């Protein structure tokens, strides 16, 4: 099954990093967040990717074209331009790199990739969010629901600290520093069948969801585990802190289910 990763946006709210690189190439723990996302999928058996490129997409191509050299020691022979790898480290991803336009919105990007979808189902995710989601459970849920699309509902973190106040005394009872909220938002990690192409246009993918929901064709898989997206410089720092101390989305470091 193919997985589309949306990699084409400019990430303007992360300008400190994305002035020089696309957001999926911003590094967490010394690796692009895109690599982390692909590791989540590949470890669970979904190793075929279509990268929807746009802004500075050549940097994504360059990284993976040199992926094995970056992951291994090697010797080069300059006269014959020969390369000898001294180990066989690296990842076994199967990647289609597709230019989907500099200014295209997500719906148009996915429409442009229709020719690369060779099965009845495919997955889609954003290039800036990680999770410890069980993708096989997500797929089983989607098939059981028999809807055109399934999105994963996740709990976001508050951007602000939350205060509990004694209303009678106007005094602070407790303070939670950016807690995880109880509500659900779309965290990506989506599954669709090919009928979704009938609902997409040149707008955003998300604009198609209400039209699908009106016809009962959208399901929500609720994931109560770890999830976090990177939209700002501070969120990049938080993900790096998570990686240093807990690595909660590194499912590939655990035994296969």
Backbone bond lengths (Angstrom), bond angles and torsions (degrees), N, CA, C in turn:
res aa  C-N    CA-C-N  psi(-1)  N-CA   C-N-CA  omega(-1)  CA-C   N-CA-C  phi
1 X - - - 1.464 - - 1.523 109.17 -
2 X 1.332 116.49 136.55 1.455 121.73 -179.52 1.533 110.68 -84.71
3 X 1.313 115.11 146.47 1.461 121.90 174.53 1.520 108.75 -121.41
4 X 1.314 116.14 120.39 1.469 121.88 174.38 1.524 108.35 -86.51
5 X 1.328 116.27 129.30 1.464 120.80 173.20 1.525 107.52 -115.47
6 X 1.309 115.99 122.69 1.462 121.99 -177.31 1.524 109.40 -79.87
7 X 1.335 115.43 109.86 1.474 121.46 -171.61 1.526 112.62 -122.37
8 X 1.333 117.93 13.69 1.463 118.48 -167.18 1.507 117.19 -99.77
9 X 1.332 118.75 -10.70 1.460 120.62 -175.80 1.524 112.91 -72.35
10 X 1.334 115.30 166.21 1.468 120.90 -176.39 1.519 113.37 -88.11
11 X 1.329 118.40 -18.30 1.459 120.20 178.65 1.511 112.89 58.12
12 X 1.328 116.36 50.07 1.463 120.13 -170.98 1.523 113.76 -67.79
13 X 1.338 117.84 -21.57 1.466 118.87 177.99 1.523 112.44 -80.19
14 X 1.320 116.14 -0.34 1.468 122.04 175.74 1.535 108.63 -121.33
15 X 1.324 114.57 42.78 1.456 121.45 -169.41 1.526 112.58 -59.34
16 X 1.341 117.02 -28.66 1.462 119.46 -179.37 1.529 111.22 -57.83
17 X 1.330 116.53 -32.10 1.463 121.47 -179.60 1.520 112.30 -103.49
18 X 1.330 116.70 -40.72 1.459 120.03 -170.08 1.525 113.49 -82.12
19 X 1.302 117.96 -2.08 1.470 118.99 169.97 1.516 110.60 -64.21
20 X 1.327 115.73 -25.55 1.462 120.52 -174.57 1.526 113.47 -113.83
21 X 1.334 117.85 -12.64 1.461 119.92 -176.49 1.524 108.40 -155.22
22 X 1.342 118.16 157.09 1.472 119.96 173.81 1.521 109.92 -68.69
23 X 1.324 116.76 151.03 1.463 120.13 -175.57 1.524 113.22 -55.54
24 X 1.347 120.40 -39.60 1.469 118.55 179.16 1.527 114.31 -61.79
25 X 1.343 117.08 -14.07 1.463 119.93 179.06 1.523 112.63 -96.73
26 X 1.334 117.64 1.13 1.470 120.51 174.27 1.528 108.12 -65.73
27 X 1.305 117.47 134.93 1.459 121.29 -169.76 1.521 113.26 -89.22
28 X 1.321 114.30 136.87 1.451 124.39 170.06 1.524 106.67 -120.41
29 X 1.307 117.23 118.87 1.463 119.64 -178.43 1.515 113.39 61.66
30 X 1.325 116.82 31.15 1.465 120.69 177.63 1.512 115.34 83.99
31 X 1.335 117.78 2.81 1.469 122.28 178.27 1.525 108.70 -128.47
32 X 1.337 117.82 146.95 1.470 119.17 176.66 1.519 111.40 -58.44
33 X 1.324 117.23 143.94 1.465 119.31 177.90 1.528 110.32 -59.30
34 X 1.330 117.79 -28.81 1.460 121.41 175.58 1.524 110.78 -58.79
35 X 1.328 117.62 -41.66 1.466 121.50 177.39 1.524 110.42 -60.47
36 X 1.324 117.42 -43.66 1.466 121.10 178.86 1.531 110.86 -59.27
37 X 1.339 116.52 -43.96 1.468 121.04 -179.97 1.526 110.61 -62.48
38 X 1.319 115.95 -44.67 1.461 119.73 -179.23 1.527 111.29 -66.21
39 X 1.319 117.74 -34.52 1.460 120.55 176.83 1.532 110.87 -64.97
40 X 1.337 117.57 -38.71 1.468 121.23 177.59 1.523 109.93 -57.78
41 X 1.337 116.28 -45.81 1.462 121.08 -178.49 1.530 111.58 -71.55
42 X 1.319 116.63 -48.65 1.467 120.00 -173.02 1.526 111.48 -64.07
43 X 1.316 117.61 -37.39 1.468 120.68 179.78 1.524 111.47 -60.92
44 X 1.333 116.04 -28.40 1.461 120.69 -177.53 1.531 112.49 -97.93
45 X 1.334 115.79 13.03 1.451 120.66 172.70 1.515 115.77 97.45
46 X 1.325 117.36 4.20 1.472 121.42 -179.15 1.531 108.27 -110.74
47 X 1.338 115.42 86.09 1.467 120.30 -170.53 1.524 113.72 -110.49
48 X 1.338 117.38 12.04 1.464 120.99 178.41 1.528 109.52 -107.34
49 X 1.308 115.71 117.05 1.457 121.36 -171.89 1.522 112.12 -120.63
50 X 1.329 114.18 146.28 1.467 121.57 168.37 1.518 106.20 -120.98
51 X 1.320 117.00 116.31 1.452 121.35 -178.93 1.522 109.07 -95.64
52 X 1.338 115.79 116.10 1.469 121.80 179.50 1.519 108.39 -84.33
53 X 1.324 115.80 98.12 1.462 121.60 -172.01 1.518 111.85 -91.93
54 X 1.315 114.65 155.75 1.459 121.93 176.17 1.513 109.33 -156.11
55 X 1.322 116.83 -98.56 1.468 123.07 -177.98 1.527 110.61 -61.85
56 X 1.330 115.31 120.74 1.470 123.20 178.31 1.528 112.37 49.94
57 X 1.318 116.05 39.84 1.460 120.60 -179.01 1.511 113.18 -62.57
58 X 1.326 117.65 -23.53 1.460 120.13 -179.55 1.528 111.54 -63.14
59 X 1.341 117.34 -25.86 1.462 119.71 178.21 1.526 111.35 -72.16
60 X 1.333 116.91 -32.11 1.464 120.84 175.03 1.531 109.21 -67.13
61 X 1.321 116.65 -46.13 1.462 120.45 178.44 1.525 111.18 -60.14
62 X 1.315 115.85 -44.68 1.459 120.56 -177.20 1.526 111.21 -62.24
63 X 1.324 116.72 -40.31 1.466 120.00 -179.44 1.526 110.93 -61.61
64 X 1.319 117.34 -47.27 1.460 118.98 -175.46 1.528 112.23 -79.09
65 X 1.314 118.23 -28.11 1.463 119.11 174.19 1.528 111.25 -63.94
66 X 1.329 116.32 -30.22 1.467 120.92 179.76 1.526 112.23 -103.69
67 X 1.324 115.93 14.23 1.459 121.29 -172.44 1.523 112.33 -57.72
68 X 1.319 118.19 -46.81 1.466 121.31 -176.81 1.529 110.85 -68.68
69 X 1.326 117.09 -34.41 1.463 119.56 177.41 1.521 110.65 -68.80
70 X 1.328 116.41 -36.11 1.459 119.92 179.21 1.521 112.07 -69.76
71 X 1.339 116.91 -26.72 1.460 121.28 -174.55 1.527 113.58 -94.39
72 X 1.335 118.32 -6.75 1.466 121.17 -172.82 1.516 111.71 -134.35
73 X 1.349 115.21 157.15 1.461 120.16 163.60 1.523 107.94 -75.17
74 X 1.331 117.26 147.85 1.460 119.32 179.55 1.516 110.56 -153.83
75 X 1.337 114.64 161.02 1.460 123.10 175.66 1.517 108.40 -121.17
76 X 1.330 116.52 135.61 1.464 119.75 177.25 1.528 110.01 -113.77
77 X 1.323 115.71 145.25 1.450 122.40 170.69 1.521 107.97 -106.06
78 X 1.299 117.78 109.05 1.459 120.62 -170.20 1.526 112.96 -69.36
79 X 1.329 118.49 -29.26 1.465 118.83 -176.85 1.524 112.03 -69.61
80 X 1.345 116.18 -35.75 1.466 120.28 -178.89 1.530 112.36 -110.81
81 X 1.315 115.47 4.69 1.471 120.75 -179.74 1.527 111.35 55.75
82 X 1.346 114.86 39.05 1.462 120.18 -179.80 1.522 110.05 -90.33
83 X 1.321 115.92 151.23 1.459 121.82 179.65 1.524 108.39 -132.23
84 X 1.325 116.01 128.91 1.454 121.45 176.32 1.521 108.24 -119.02
85 X 1.331 115.92 117.89 1.458 120.78 176.00 1.515 109.38 -82.13
86 X 1.319 117.80 138.16 1.462 121.84 -178.45 1.525 112.86 -94.38
87 X 1.299 116.68 -5.13 1.463 121.64 172.37 1.514 106.59 -153.00
88 X 1.313 116.22 176.56 1.464 119.49 -175.10 1.526 110.96 -121.39
89 X 1.336 114.60 37.92 1.457 118.64 178.54 1.512 111.83 -72.01
90 X 1.296 115.60 172.11 1.460 120.32 -178.09 1.517 110.81 118.43
91 X 1.294 115.55 177.44 1.460 121.59 -173.94 1.519 110.94 -109.32
92 X 1.324 115.55 152.52 1.456 121.49 -178.27 1.527 109.22 -104.13
93 X 1.334 115.62 72.72 1.452 121.78 176.22 1.524 109.44 -97.64
94 X 1.331 116.06 145.83 1.464 121.51 171.73 1.533 106.34 -111.89
95 X 1.323 116.31 111.36 1.459 120.51 -166.34 1.525 111.25 -122.41
96 X 1.317 116.19 129.36 1.464 122.64 167.36 1.525 107.42 -102.78
97 X 1.333 116.22 122.97 1.459 121.63 178.57 1.529 107.68 -98.31
98 X 1.315 117.12 119.48 1.468 120.68 -174.79 1.518 110.38 -127.44
99 X 1.307 116.31 121.04 1.469 121.15 175.29 1.529 108.07 -76.16
100 X 1.325 116.85 120.18 1.462 120.81 -176.08 1.520 112.90 -117.66
101 X 1.326 117.52 15.45 1.458 120.95 174.24 1.516 112.98 102.85
102 X 1.321 115.24 144.26 1.459 120.60 -177.84 1.522 112.05 -72.07
103 X 1.339 116.75 -38.80 1.469 120.98 -174.65 1.532 112.96 -107.91
104 X 1.310 118.45 4.62 1.465 121.13 -175.76 1.526 111.06 -63.34
105 X 1.321 115.81 145.09 1.454 121.24 172.36 1.528 109.33 -87.94
106 X 1.306 116.41 171.22 1.474 119.51 -169.81 1.519 113.56 -63.37
107 X 1.335 117.67 -35.34 1.459 119.27 178.73 1.512 111.99 -63.76
108 X 1.320 116.08 -44.34 1.466 120.14 178.88 1.521 110.70 -65.12
109 X 1.322 117.71 -39.46 1.466 119.88 179.72 1.533 111.00 -59.49
110 X 1.334 116.00 -44.58 1.463 119.00 -179.12 1.523 110.96 -67.89
111 X 1.326 117.64 -39.19 1.463 120.28 176.81 1.525 111.76 -58.83
112 X 1.312 116.40 -38.42 1.466 120.22 -179.79 1.531 112.47 -67.90
113 X 1.321 116.56 -15.58 1.462 120.40 -178.49 1.515 113.19 -98.24
114 X 1.321 117.28 2.05 1.462 121.41 -176.34 1.529 111.38 -54.42
115 X 1.315 118.13 -37.42 1.463 121.68 -176.83 1.531 112.59 -66.40
116 X 1.342 116.95 -16.99 1.462 119.82 -179.36 1.529 112.92 -95.76
117 X 1.332 117.40 -4.46 1.460 121.45 179.38 1.520 108.45 -89.60
118 X 1.324 117.20 111.83 1.464 120.70 -174.03 1.527 112.96 -107.73
119 X 1.310 118.26 8.11 1.456 121.13 176.44 1.516 110.03 -125.83
120 X 1.308 116.55 -179.47 1.464 120.46 179.57 1.520 112.96 -81.09
121 X 1.334 116.88 -16.38 1.456 121.31 -177.86 1.526 109.99 -129.54
122 X 1.303 115.75 154.09 1.456 120.25 173.20 1.526 108.73 -155.47
123 X 1.314 115.08 161.41 1.458 121.13 178.72 1.526 109.64 -107.10
124 X 1.330 115.08 156.83 1.465 121.84 176.85 1.517 108.11 -139.71
125 X 1.318 116.68 139.43 1.458 120.03 170.91 1.518 109.18 -147.40
126 X 1.326 114.22 167.45 1.456 120.91 177.80 1.527 109.52 -87.13
127 X 1.325 115.77 159.50 1.461 120.42 -177.89 1.505 114.13 -91.86
128 X 1.350 116.83 27.37 1.467 117.99 -176.36 1.524 114.08 -145.28
129 X 1.333 118.36 16.32 1.459 120.06 -177.76 1.516 112.30 -134.14
130 X 1.335 116.72 142.91 1.459 121.67 -179.73 1.527 109.45 -127.14
131 X 1.329 115.31 156.30 1.465 120.53 -175.64 1.521 108.97 -161.57
132 X 1.350 114.97 161.61 1.460 119.72 172.64 1.528 111.24 -97.78
133 X 1.317 116.41 28.09 1.462 122.96 -176.52 1.518 112.03 -60.15
134 X 1.328 116.63 143.47 1.470 123.28 173.06 1.530 106.88 -88.91
135 X 1.318 116.31 102.99 1.466 121.28 -174.04 1.524 112.71 -70.35
136 X 1.315 117.47 -28.88 1.467 119.64 177.71 1.523 110.43 -68.69
137 X 1.337 117.22 -38.42 1.460 120.45 175.48 1.520 110.35 -65.20
138 X 1.334 116.69 -39.78 1.465 120.72 176.95 1.522 110.56 -58.90
139 X 1.323 116.67 -45.51 1.463 120.19 -178.61 1.524 111.53 -66.30
140 X 1.323 116.78 -41.98 1.465 119.46 177.79 1.527 110.74 -62.04
141 X 1.314 116.76 -41.14 1.464 121.37 178.09 1.525 110.27 -61.10
142 X 1.336 116.31 -46.42 1.467 120.68 -179.73 1.524 111.37 -58.54
143 X 1.312 116.79 -44.31 1.470 120.40 -178.88 1.524 111.45 -68.28
144 X 1.316 117.20 -35.55 1.452 120.54 177.68 1.527 111.11 -66.96
145 X 1.321 117.19 -36.94 1.461 121.90 -178.96 1.524 112.57 -70.11
146 X 1.337 116.20 -30.31 1.468 122.39 179.09 1.533 112.13 58.83
147 X 1.314 115.99 36.21 1.468 120.65 173.68 1.524 108.92 -103.62
148 X 1.326 115.29 165.90 1.465 119.62 179.46 1.523 111.07 -65.67
149 X 1.324 115.62 -39.50 1.458 118.53 -175.46 1.515 113.14 -135.70
150 X 1.331 115.22 151.11 1.457 122.55 172.74 1.521 108.13 -134.20
151 X 1.320 116.20 128.76 1.455 121.42 173.04 1.523 108.45 -110.93
152 X 1.310 115.81 155.33 1.454 120.57 178.67 1.523 109.76 -95.27
153 X 1.319 116.04 121.78 1.451 121.45 175.28 1.523 110.05 -87.67
154 X 1.334 116.41 128.52 1.467 121.82 -177.62 1.526 109.51 -131.19
155 X 1.309 115.01 163.76 1.459 121.02 178.39 1.531 109.36 -92.99
156 X 1.326 118.49 119.31 1.466 120.11 177.45 1.523 111.19 -79.86
157 X 1.311 115.41 162.76 1.460 121.17 171.77 1.527 108.89 -92.84
158 X 1.304 116.79 140.81 1.457 120.88 175.68 1.524 110.12 -65.20
159 X 1.313 117.29 141.05 1.463 120.87 175.54 1.525 111.60 -78.65
160 X 1.318 115.96 -9.64 1.462 120.84 -176.97 1.523 109.75 -128.95
161 X 1.308 116.36 157.92 1.448 120.61 171.15 1.517 109.81 -72.15
162 X 1.324 116.62 142.07 1.465 121.72 -178.56 1.529 110.02 -104.98
163 X 1.337 115.23 135.50 1.455 121.36 -178.85 1.521 110.94 -108.89
164 X 1.328 115.73 135.83 1.456 121.23 168.28 1.528 106.84 -100.66
165 X 1.340 116.34 125.59 1.461 121.02 -171.13 1.523 110.12 -120.28
166 X 1.310 115.10 137.06 1.465 121.46 169.88 1.520 106.84 -78.55
167 X 1.335 116.32 105.20 1.462 120.66 -172.93 1.529 112.63 -65.14
168 X 1.308 118.00 -30.33 1.465 120.62 -178.35 1.527 111.86 -73.59
169 X 1.326 115.84 -37.50 1.471 119.48 -177.49 1.528 112.84 -101.99
170 X 1.350 116.35 -6.65 1.467 121.17 -176.26 1.532 111.68 54.85
171 X 1.321 114.84 43.19 1.457 119.88 179.93 1.524 110.48 -121.37
172 X 1.316 114.50 149.05 1.457 120.83 179.01 1.522 110.21 -73.33
173 X 1.323 116.01 125.47 1.466 121.52 177.07 1.525 110.66 -91.03
174 X 1.340 116.00 -46.98 1.464 120.37 179.32 1.517 109.27 -153.97
175 X 1.325 114.90 161.08 1.464 121.11 179.84 1.521 108.27 -137.81
176 X 1.337 116.28 126.32 1.467 121.37 177.77 1.519 108.99 -111.30
177 X 1.319 116.52 123.98 1.458 121.62 -177.69 1.525 110.36 -80.96
178 X 1.312 117.11 104.61 1.468 124.09 177.43 1.532 112.47 47.95
179 X 1.324 117.58 60.89 1.474 120.33 -177.57 1.521 112.00 -72.73
180 X 1.322 115.41 164.53 1.460 120.69 171.99 1.519 108.25 -78.34
181 X 1.322 115.55 132.75 1.454 121.21 -174.46 1.524 111.10 -86.68
182 X 1.318 116.36 161.62 1.456 121.28 -179.03 1.511 113.93 -83.78
183 X 1.335 117.36 -19.19 1.457 120.59 -178.98 1.532 110.93 -73.70
184 X 1.340 115.33 162.75 1.462 120.98 176.55 1.531 110.39 -106.89
185 X 1.334 115.42 143.03 1.460 122.31 170.54 1.529 107.59 -129.18
186 X 1.330 115.92 166.46 1.462 120.34 176.94 1.527 109.09 -74.02
187 X 1.317 115.64 114.51 1.457 120.38 -178.96 1.510 114.35 -98.35
188 X 1.337 117.22 14.25 1.462 118.95 -174.63 1.520 109.23 82.52
189 X 1.340 116.81 -146.88 1.467 122.08 -179.56 1.530 109.16 48.10
190 X 1.327 114.30 65.51 1.458 123.23 -173.91 1.522 111.48 -108.89
191 X 1.341 115.19 154.65 1.464 121.84 174.97 1.526 107.84 -129.33
192 X 1.333 116.65 136.54 1.466 121.89 178.54 1.517 109.78 -135.28
193 X 1.326 115.86 153.47 1.456 117.90 162.12 1.530 108.00 -99.05
194 X 1.317 116.46 170.47 1.463 120.31 -168.30 1.536 113.55 -67.31
195 X 1.328 117.69 -12.08 1.461 119.49 176.44 1.525 111.97 -64.37
196 X 1.338 117.03 -16.43 1.463 119.45 179.58 1.524 111.50 -61.44
197 X 1.332 117.95 -26.42 1.456 120.40 -179.41 1.528 111.88 -63.11
198 X 1.333 117.38 -22.70 1.468 120.77 177.62 1.531 111.76 -71.86
199 X 1.331 116.71 -17.30 1.461 121.32 -177.14 1.525 112.92 -102.72
200 X 1.317 117.24 -17.06 1.458 120.52 -176.15 1.514 111.21 -84.11
201 X 1.332 115.19 150.04 1.460 121.37 172.92 1.521 107.34 -141.32
202 X 1.319 117.67 -159.83 1.457 120.20 -176.36 1.525 113.24 -81.24
203 X 1.324 117.44 3.44 1.456 120.65 174.71 1.519 110.83 -84.72
204 X 1.314 116.06 -156.02 1.463 119.06 179.16 1.527 110.22 -81.63
205 X 1.299 115.05 153.91 1.454 120.66 174.38 1.524 110.32 -59.02
206 X 1.329 116.28 -39.55 1.453 121.28 -175.58 1.528 112.54 -64.88
207 X 1.330 117.89 -24.97 1.464 120.96 177.78 1.526 111.47 -68.06
208 X 1.324 117.07 -21.05 1.467 120.61 178.43 1.524 111.98 -80.34
209 X 1.325 117.09 -20.62 1.468 119.66 -174.49 1.529 113.01 -61.54
210 X 1.348 120.14 -45.74 1.467 118.30 178.33 1.524 113.16 -60.61
211 X 1.325 117.37 -36.82 1.470 120.17 178.66 1.525 110.19 -65.15
212 X 1.309 116.69 -39.31 1.464 120.40 177.78 1.523 110.46 -70.15
213 X 1.336 116.42 -39.67 1.467 120.24 -179.20 1.520 111.71 -64.11
214 X 1.337 117.13 -36.31 1.471 120.74 178.72 1.523 111.63 -59.79
215 X 1.328 116.47 -28.03 1.462 120.88 179.84 1.534 112.33 -99.24
216 X 1.325 115.61 11.12 1.459 119.42 178.02 1.507 114.05 71.18
217 X 1.335 116.95 27.33 1.462 120.63 -173.27 1.527 113.50 -109.21
218 X 1.347 116.97 18.21 1.465 119.81 177.52 1.526 109.75 -126.68
219 X 1.307 115.70 130.91 1.465 121.56 175.79 1.524 109.07 -116.11
220 X 1.332 115.04 159.45 1.467 121.44 177.94 1.523 109.05 -124.78
221 X 1.307 115.40 120.95 1.462 122.03 174.60 1.528 107.14 -94.66
222 X 1.317 117.40 113.98 1.460 121.63 -175.31 1.526 110.37 -85.57
223 X 1.323 115.04 119.98 1.464 121.38 179.58 1.522 108.12 -112.45
224 X 1.317 116.02 116.53 1.456 120.76 -177.26 1.522 113.13 -99.26
225 X 1.317 116.73 5.88 1.461 120.63 177.74 1.509 112.00 -85.42
226 X 1.326 115.42 -154.72 1.466 120.72 -176.21 1.522 111.12 -75.21
227 X 1.319 115.35 139.34 1.469 123.10 170.86 1.513 108.24 -157.40
228 X 1.304 115.97 138.87 1.463 119.70 173.54 1.519 109.15 -156.35
229 X 1.329 115.68 138.30 1.458 122.28 177.35 1.521 109.48 -110.61
230 X 1.316 115.10 161.17 1.464 122.05 -177.12 1.526 109.46 -118.73
231 X 1.318 114.80 106.33 1.460 119.47 -179.15 1.520 112.71 -119.72
232 X 1.319 117.31 -18.74 1.461 122.17 -177.49 1.526 109.50 -132.80
233 X 1.320 114.98 168.79 1.461 120.05 178.67 1.527 110.39 -62.21
234 X 1.324 116.71 -39.88 1.461 120.09 179.19 1.529 110.99 -63.03
235 X 1.322 117.79 -39.47 1.469 120.01 178.16 1.523 111.31 -67.27
236 X 1.329 117.09 -32.45 1.467 119.91 173.11 1.523 110.34 -62.33
237 X 1.330 116.10 -43.86 1.463 120.00 178.24 1.530 111.11 -63.41
238 X 1.338 116.73 -40.23 1.461 120.09 179.54 1.521 111.49 -63.91
239 X 1.336 116.83 -40.83 1.464 119.50 177.78 1.521 111.17 -64.33
240 X 1.315 116.88 -38.30 1.461 119.38 176.52 1.525 111.21 -65.05
241 X 1.325 116.66 -36.14 1.464 120.14 175.99 1.529 110.54 -65.55
242 X 1.334 116.63 -43.33 1.463 120.30 175.62 1.525 110.54 -57.57
243 X 1.333 115.97 -44.04 1.462 120.09 -176.96 1.525 111.29 -64.84
244 X 1.319 116.51 -37.80 1.457 120.69 -179.35 1.524 112.18 -68.34
245 X 1.332 116.82 -37.35 1.461 119.84 -169.62 1.528 115.01 -106.23
246 X 1.340 118.10 -24.65 1.470 117.89 -172.26 1.526 114.37 -138.30
247 X 1.341 117.88 -34.68 1.470 123.52 -178.21 1.535 111.83 52.03
248 X 1.333 118.44 49.29 1.475 120.48 -170.19 1.519 114.60 -66.09
249 X 1.319 119.72 -20.62 1.476 120.88 -178.97 1.528 112.18 -99.03
250 X 1.309 118.40 2.01 1.470 121.26 -175.89 1.524 110.26 -78.97
251 X 1.310 116.88 64.08 1.467 121.56 -178.55 1.520 111.35 -63.27
252 X 1.334 117.74 -23.87 1.464 121.01 -179.04 1.527 111.87 -72.00
253 X 1.316 117.88 -11.43 1.459 120.95 175.44 1.526 111.83 -89.79
254 X 1.333 116.28 2.79 1.459 121.87 -179.79 1.528 108.74 -110.51
255 X 1.334 117.58 159.83 1.468 119.11 176.80 1.525 110.95 -60.17
256 X 1.321 115.66 145.76 1.462 119.81 176.68 1.518 110.62 -65.30
257 X 1.337 114.62 141.65 1.470 118.75 179.15 1.521 109.75 -71.84
